[in-house]
């Protein structure tokens, strides 16, 4: 992209942001003192009732709250009140673990399915039934059988991130060009060597695409799962703030979830670029 | 009468109406007027002794009249001596106060839902009541009743805050497989309210509520039974004329603001929060439906109770201590400050304080003063369980013949006094029942079926 165009795009992005923030600010302005209240009574009421403060926080409220979280992201005041940084670390840890397990299971099985049309046919009905199940539908079952809420959350991450990787791996492996496999066969390359030196590099971009879809889903699911089981994590943070009807903190959490999700996605995009296979 | 009152005082009534001296309309009023004169210094041993003695005396004199006559004729000291002959109150108290031996487990996890009903469970942590009994307890905020149930079944929690109908529902297997549960202590009494959206401030008569959408926190909850009872007494069929939904408490306020529901019967601080945010007003307090009704409970699985009796006794003692502390009005402000932060209720202090002190804005421009808006009394009357079972049957949650007294006994008092008394070779009390009045109608726990049949609105059995 030419430099001039990059600058113009940035300018438009900035203009959209400023317009959005202005509308947000104007829409959430308070109306001033609403009603004449007995001072003793007014003392017992919140600002929405007394000052006509909007129930929705404005951009300045959110900015102040974000600053507060950034100043001390790692405080720990007991089991129910930890800094935003610690909550994120818990969530990323769970996603990482569940996702890693999914990689360990999905890629070998994906290879097997991709290389063997027989296994592909045999496993297909199971995959087709299990794939569309909403990850959260697994939660009660997991909680009841695994009997540990943290392990259940990891299991749910695993079960939802396994399918896109599995299907993409199988597809990538199955669609390696026949000529290359034939050449390998003529040169009498063994099965394992063939898998690692011919098929893996050729299928790698498709596999990484599957991994990228999976990490997106895993990050979507962890928030919902933690809202359900509670304890720690960014999802628990959202639930806890929602309990308190603190919409400001809920918005902060939403922004944080978006930023972390973007970072995870970009990491896999970079991985994808590094394994691109020049034909 | 509260469990913490002296049962050996001939002037005290064991019933809720009136106060112990007879000069005031309620015990709360009596307490307020007597507070200025003197606050008796109560030692711990004395308190445990009272809890044990209450149970014994209630057993010996199920009729309040005969107990008072007996005490008046012989005097409290003689009565205590006489009772001690049959039942070594001192020894039982000692066992109760000291526990039978070393703690099997020191660090425990107790789950709670962030509502003021959980006050004793929560405050025992920041205020050091668990520590006093040698326990390291982590109180863990939990996302919902079903999760509390599952995590307690999973043994992630050693004990938990539950709705008092839940251990009953678990034990009889309503809504899940039957698991033996015990409810050794009631967490709180009163403390709920019916809150309506501001637009209904002129429709205070429930007869005009046809078509309302109302919310309760859980199907197996006192909230559900009290709301249904209240509606039915006003001729509104809770299943046909209105919609009652189970909605998590924070969503109640948001839905009220968004006009999705017309009102709810909910635990605090939700009612007060709706007022604080200017979206609703408090129609009535649940105390006006049934004064001193039980609500939430402290529950543990039978397995925990039997495998770790000493730990369990220490835990229960912490809760009883905390509850005794919370009963006193003068401590309520301090408690509100301790439990309002993010670690516990995560609410503005003024909201929690209004609930606990009973000096609150009602949403209609008046500051109301109801000191026993919420109160704390751990004694798990079995007749409460019987009443709850009648309502479960009334609304079709359980069907067929029910052994009301049997289930009540198994769940509500299976542990504390019963277990500790059996341990020292005593015969525990067989019944712990009392009659009470719900919306002007007296409930006799000995005749649950008659009570059930007296309602015009009920589901066919």
Interface residues (C-beta under 8 A of the other chain):
Chain A: X37 X38 X40 X41 X43 X44 X45 X46 X48 X49 X55 X77 X78 X79 X80 X81 X140 X143 X144 X147 X148 X149 X227 X228 X229 X230 X231 X236 X239 X240 X241 X242 X243 X244 X245 X246
Chain B: X114 X138 X139 X140 X141 X142 X143 X144 X147 X150 X151 X154 X155 X156 X249 X250 X253 X254 X257 X273 X275 X276 X277 X278 X341 X342 X343 X344 X346 X347 X348 X350 X354 X359 X360 X361 X365 X366 X367
